[in-house]
């Protein structure tokens, strides 16, 4: 904490008072697999890349489950959320994990309770996350279990706070409830995530493609989607996939 700072940073001593017992996630304790090591860009090998990206090496990174105190206002929001869920009869097990990373708190939640969790975050007087600012998708690749993630950024204009919700899905069962009935701003964002990642938002009023043509085959931002040659309109030429392009060294 800096000299003029009045509120400790998340995780620093004194950042949170003691918390009442029972207001903690009670999932099975298994960490979410949400990352993989990377070498180079786009998984391309042996192309004579001269950009420098071919030497990129990134280790797998997964934010660990956080422990109390989370720090700052994170504990207040977590306590209020679990109390609101208890009042609605939603089991505490619906929150599978809480992570605090880079100054942001994420609640990993079970898809079957997603709508009630969103309603609690929106309607509870101590929470008031009135706006869904973003819905996006992530695909961590075929080798990662529950590779598809649907991510929600919620904004409280009342308290000037932001939280993330995240739902992990298997690629063979990429279904979860649409939150449009709770957050109408999610309408086009869910359509884009469906279009690019193939995550199916059940109950969406019109879940159709929004970027690709209606008859497009596949979902372009999945990791196993082919990089593909792109037909161009002159001289019958075709741009080959990056792993088949000519090397310059």
N, C-alpha and C positions, 0 to 999 in steps of 0.2 A: 504494500500500500504506500502510495506517495505521501509526501509531507502534507499537502493540502487536500488530500482525499479523505472524505468522511465515511464512505462505505467501503469495507474491505472487499478485495477482489474475491470471486468465487473460489472456495477452497482454502482461503487464508484463515488463520486463527481468528476467532471472534466474528466470523462472517455470518454466523447463524446461532440463534439460541437453541437450547435443547428442544428436541421434538417429542411430542407425545407418542407413545408406543402404538404400533399397529398401522401407522400411516406410511407404509412402505410397500413397494411392489412385492408380490408374493408369487412370481412366476417360478419356473423350474430352475432358474439361475443360469441357464445355458446362454452363453454370449452369442450374439448375432454375428454371422459371418458376413462382413460387408466390405471386403476388400481383397485384392490379390496383387502379387508382385508384378511389375511390368518391366519389360526390356524394349527399348526403342519405342517408336510410335505406331499404333494401330496393329501391332503384332507382325509387322513386315520384316522379313529377313533377307539378306544377301542381295540387295538391290543396287548397291553402289551409292547409297544415300550420301549426299554431300551437305545436307542441312545441319548436321550435328545431332539431330534427334535420334539417330541410330545408336548413339552411345548412352542414351538415357536409361538410368536404372532407378526404379522406384520400388521400395519394399512394400509388402502388404501392410495396410494400416487399418485397424479397427478400434474405435473408441471403446475403452473398457466400461463396464457398468459402473456408474457413480455410486459413491457411498455418502451417507449423511455425515456432516452438513454439506449440501450442494454448494452453498454460498450465496450471498446477496439475496435477491428476491426469489431465487429458484425454490428455496424451501417453502416459502409462503405459497407459491403457486402449486407446488406438489401437494402440500397439505390441503389446500382448498379443493384441488381436483379430487383427491381421494375421499374427502368428506362429501363432496357433491355426488360422486359415484355411489357412495354408501347410501345416501339419501334416495337415490334413484333405483336402488336395488341392483346395481351393476357390480359384479364381483371384483375384488381387488386384483384378481388374476388376469383381468382384461388388460392391465398394464404389465407387459412382459419384462420390460427393462427400462431404466432411466440412464441416459448418458449425458454428461456435461463435457463439452469439448469446444475449444476456441471461443469461449464466452457464450455458448449457445446450449440450451437444454433440449434434449430430444426424448420423447416418450415413444417407445416401441409398443404398439398396441395390437391386440387380437382383432382380426378383421370383423368377426361377428359382433363386436361391441363398438365398432368405429363410430356409428351414428350417435349412440348414446354418449360416448365420450365427447364428440363434437358438440352435441347439445349442452352438455355440462360446461364445457369450456366457453361456449357462447353465452349461456343464460345465467350462470351463477354470478351473483353480485360481486364476489371476491375475485372473479376471473375476467369476465367480460372480453373474451376474444371474439370481437364482433365480425371480423373480416378474415376470410381466407385469401391471403395475398398470392398464393401460388400452389399449384398441384403439378408435380413433376414425377418422372419415372427414372429408375436406375436399373441397369442390367449388369451384374458382376461377372457374367460369363458362365458357360456350361459347366465348368468344374466347381462352381460354388453352389452349395445347397441354398434353397430359397433365394435364387439369384435375382428375381424381380422384386423391386421395392417401389412402393408408391409413397411419395413424400409430400407432406402438407406443411406450409408455412402459415401460421396463424398470427394475426396482429390484434392486439388490444389497443384501440385508440383511446380508451378511457384511462388506462394505466401506462401507456407507451411501452409495451412489452411485446416480445415476440417469442413464440415457441415453435418447435417442430414436432409433428407426428409422423411416424413411419410405420408402414405395414409391409411385412416380408411375405412373399408368395412363391410357390413353386410354379415353374414354367408350364407344367401340365395342368395346373388348376389356377389360372391367373385371374380369378374372380374376387371382387370385394364390393361392398355397397357403395353406390354413388352418394356423395355428400351434397349434391345440388339442392336437395330439399332443405338442408340446414344452411348452406352457403351457396346462394345462387351464382356467385362469381366463379364457382368451380366449373360451370357448364362447359365453356370452350377449352379450359385447361384439361379437364378430363378427356375431352375428345382428342386433344393433341397427344396426350399420354397414351391413349388407346391406339392412335394412329402410328406413333413412333415405336411403342414398346409392346403393344398387344395386351395391355392390362385392361380387363373387361370390368367396367363399372356398372354393376347390375342396378337397374332402376333409373338409369340416366334417361332424361326425356327424349334424347335423339342421339344415340351413340353412333355417329357416323364419322368417316374420315374427314379431316379438316385441312390437311396439307397435301396428302397424296390423292391421286384419282381413286374413285370408288372401287374400281376393279384391280387396284394394285395388289400384288402378291407379296405378303410378308410385311415385316415391321422394321424400317430401316435403321433404327438405333439399337436393335438387339446385337449383342456381341457376335452371334453366329450368322448374322446377315452378310451375304457376300459383298465384298468391297466393289466387285463388279466392273465390267467395262461399260461405259456410258455411250450409247450411240449418238453421234453428232450428225448434223443435217447436210454436210457437204462432202462430196466425193466418196461417199460410202465408208468414211473413216470411222474408227472406233477407238476410244481411249481404253487401253488395257488396265486391269486392276494393278494397284501399286506393286504387288509381289511379282508381277510379270513384266514390268516396264524395263526399258533398256538401262543398263548400268553405265555410268560415265567414268569409271575408274578400273 
